Amino acid sequence: MIKIYIDRKEVTSAEINSRQDFKKILASLPEKKNWKNPWFYGAVGLSSVIGTISLYFLLM
């Protein structure tokens, strides 16, 4: 559906710039959590850590 506004005034570039407040938009987004536990890295990361530790003790 196309809407045509006959009596609508044209938007100026100053008005467009005043509506582009990206800091406000970023502040309204939910904050991402930083995971700092080993389960974040999954099975591959956990097995790599275990493999590295076991190789260290095996070659020692």
BALUMGU-961876 format. One record per residue: y, x, z of N, C-alpha, C in turn; residue in three letters. Coordinates in Angstrom, 1 decimal, decimal comma, padded with zeros to 4 digits, m for minus. Each point is the difference from the previous one (the first is absolute). Last residue first. Layout:
BEGIN
R      n.Y      n.X      n.Z     ca.Y     ca.X     ca.Z      c.Y      c.X      c.Z   resn
R        Y        X        Z        Y        X        Z        Y        X        Z    ALA
...
// end
This chain:
BEGIN
R      n.Y      n.X      n.Z     ca.Y     ca.X     ca.Z      c.Y      c.X      c.Z   resn
R   m035,0    056,1    030,8    000,5    000,8    001,0   m001,0    001,0    000,6    MET
R   m000,5   m003,7   m003,3    000,3    001,4   m000,6    000,5    000,9    001,1    LEU
R   m000,9   m004,5    001,1   m001,2    000,5   m000,6    000,2    001,4   m000,5    LEU
R    003,6   m002,4    002,0   m001,0    000,4    001,0   m001,3    000,6   m000,7    PHE
R    003,4   m001,6   m002,9    000,6    001,0    000,9   m001,0    000,5    001,0    TYR
R   m001,2   m003,7   m002,7    000,0    001,3   m000,7    000,5    001,1    000,8    LEU
R    000,4   m004,3    001,8   m001,4    000,4    000,0   m000,2    001,3   m000,8    SER
R    004,3   m002,0    000,1   m000,3    000,5    001,3   m001,5    000,5    000,0    ILE
R    001,5   m002,0   m003,9    000,7    001,3    000,2   m000,3    000,6    001,3    THR
R   m001,8   m004,3   m001,0   m000,6    001,1   m000,8    000,7    001,3    000,2    GLY
R    001,9   m003,8    002,0   m001,3    000,3    000,7   m000,7    001,2   m000,8    ILE
R    003,9   m001,7   m001,9    000,3    000,7    001,3   m001,3    000,4    000,7    VAL
R   m000,4   m002,6   m003,9    000,5    001,4   m000,3    000,4    000,8    001,2    SER
R   m001,3   m004,5    000,4   m001,2    000,8   m000,3    000,5    001,4   m000,4    SER
R    003,3   m003,2    000,9   m000,7    000,3    001,2   m001,2    000,9   m000,3    LEU
R    002,5   m001,5   m003,7    000,8    000,9    000,9   m000,8    000,4    001,2    GLY
R   m001,9   m003,2   m002,8    000,0    001,3   m000,7    000,8    001,0    000,9    VAL
R   m000,3   m004,5    001,4   m001,3    000,7    000,2    000,1    001,3   m000,7    ALA
R    004,7   m001,9    001,5   m001,2   m000,6   m000,5   m001,2    000,9    000,2    GLY
R    004,8    000,2    001,4   m000,4    000,8   m001,2   m001,3   m000,4   m000,5    TYR
R    001,9   m002,0    003,9    000,9   m000,2   m001,1   m000,5    000,7   m001,3    PHE
R   m001,9    000,6    004,4   m000,6   m001,1   m000,8    000,9   m000,4   m001,2    TRP
R    001,2    003,4    003,3   m000,9    000,4   m001,0   m000,6   m001,1   m000,8    PRO
R    005,0   m000,4    002,1   m001,4    000,2    000,6   m001,0    000,3   m001,2    ASN
R    004,9   m001,2    000,0   m000,2    001,4    000,4   m001,4    000,1    000,6    LYS
R    003,5   m003,3   m003,2   m001,3    000,1    000,6   m000,3    001,5    000,3    TRP
R    004,6   m003,1   m000,8   m000,6    001,3   m000,2   m001,3    000,1    000,8    ASN
R    002,8   m004,5   m002,0   m000,6    000,7    001,1   m000,5    001,4   m000,4    LYS
R    004,2   m003,1   m002,1   m001,4    000,4   m000,2   m000,4    000,8    001,2    LYS
R    003,7   m004,0   m000,2   m000,1    001,4    000,1   m001,5    000,4   m000,1    GLU
R    002,7   m004,3   m002,3   m000,8    000,4    001,2   m000,3    001,5    000,0    PRO
R    004,5   m002,1   m002,3   m001,4    000,2   m000,3   m000,8    000,4    001,3    LEU
R    004,9   m000,5   m000,2   m000,8   m001,3    000,2   m001,4    000,1   m000,3    SER
R    003,0    003,7   m000,7   m000,1   m000,3    001,4   m000,7   m001,3    000,3    ALA
R    000,9    001,2   m004,5   m001,0    000,9    000,6   m000,1   m000,2    001,5    LEU
R    003,3   m002,4   m002,2   m001,3   m000,5   m000,5   m001,1    000,9    000,6    ILE
R    004,5    001,1    000,9   m000,4   m001,2    000,7   m001,4   m000,5   m000,4    LYS
R    001,8    003,7   m002,3   m000,3    000,4    001,4   m000,4   m001,2    000,8    LYS
R    001,5   m000,5   m004,4   m001,3    000,4    000,1   m000,4    000,4    001,4    PHE
R    003,6   m003,1   m002,5    000,0    000,7    001,2   m001,5    000,4    000,3    ASP
R    002,9   m002,5   m003,8   m001,1    001,0   m000,1    000,1    000,9    001,3    GLN
R    003,3   m003,4   m001,1   m001,3   m000,6    000,3   m001,2    000,9    000,0    ARG
R    004,5    001,3   m001,3    000,0   m000,4    001,5   m001,3   m000,6    000,4    SER
R    000,6    001,3   m004,5   m000,1    001,2    000,8    000,0   m000,4    001,5    ASN
R    000,8   m003,4   m003,2   m001,4    000,5   m000,1   m000,2    001,2    000,9    ILE
R    004,3   m001,6   m000,4   m000,8   m001,0    000,8   m001,5    000,4   m000,1    GLU
R    003,0    002,5   m002,5    000,3    000,2    001,4   m000,8   m000,9    000,9    ALA
R   m000,1   m000,4   m004,7   m000,8    001,1    000,4    000,2    000,3    001,5    SER
R    000,6   m005,1   m001,7    000,7    001,3   m000,3   m000,9    001,2    000,5    THR
R   m001,0   m005,2   m001,9   m000,2    000,8    001,1    000,6    001,4   m000,3    VAL
R    001,5   m005,0   m002,0   m000,8    001,2   m000,3    000,0    001,0    001,2    GLU
R    000,5   m005,5    000,3    000,8    001,2   m000,3   m000,9    001,2   m000,2    LYS
R   m001,1   m005,3   m001,1   m000,2    001,0    001,0    000,8    001,3   m000,4    ARG
R   m000,7   m004,5   m002,3    001,3    000,3    000,8   m000,2    001,1    001,0    ASP
R   m003,7   m001,3   m002,9    001,2    000,1   m000,9    001,3    000,4    000,8    ILE
R   m005,5    000,9    000,3    001,1   m000,4    000,9    001,3    000,2   m000,8    TYR
R   m005,5   m000,8   m001,0    001,2    000,5   m000,5    001,1   m000,5    000,9    ILE
R   m005,7    000,9    000,1    001,2   m000,7    000,5    001,2    000,6   m000,6    LYS
R   m005,5   m000,4   m001,2    001,2    000,8   m000,2    001,2   m000,9    000,6    ILE
R   m005,8    000,3    000,4    001,2   m000,8    000,0    001,2    000,9    000,0    MET
// end
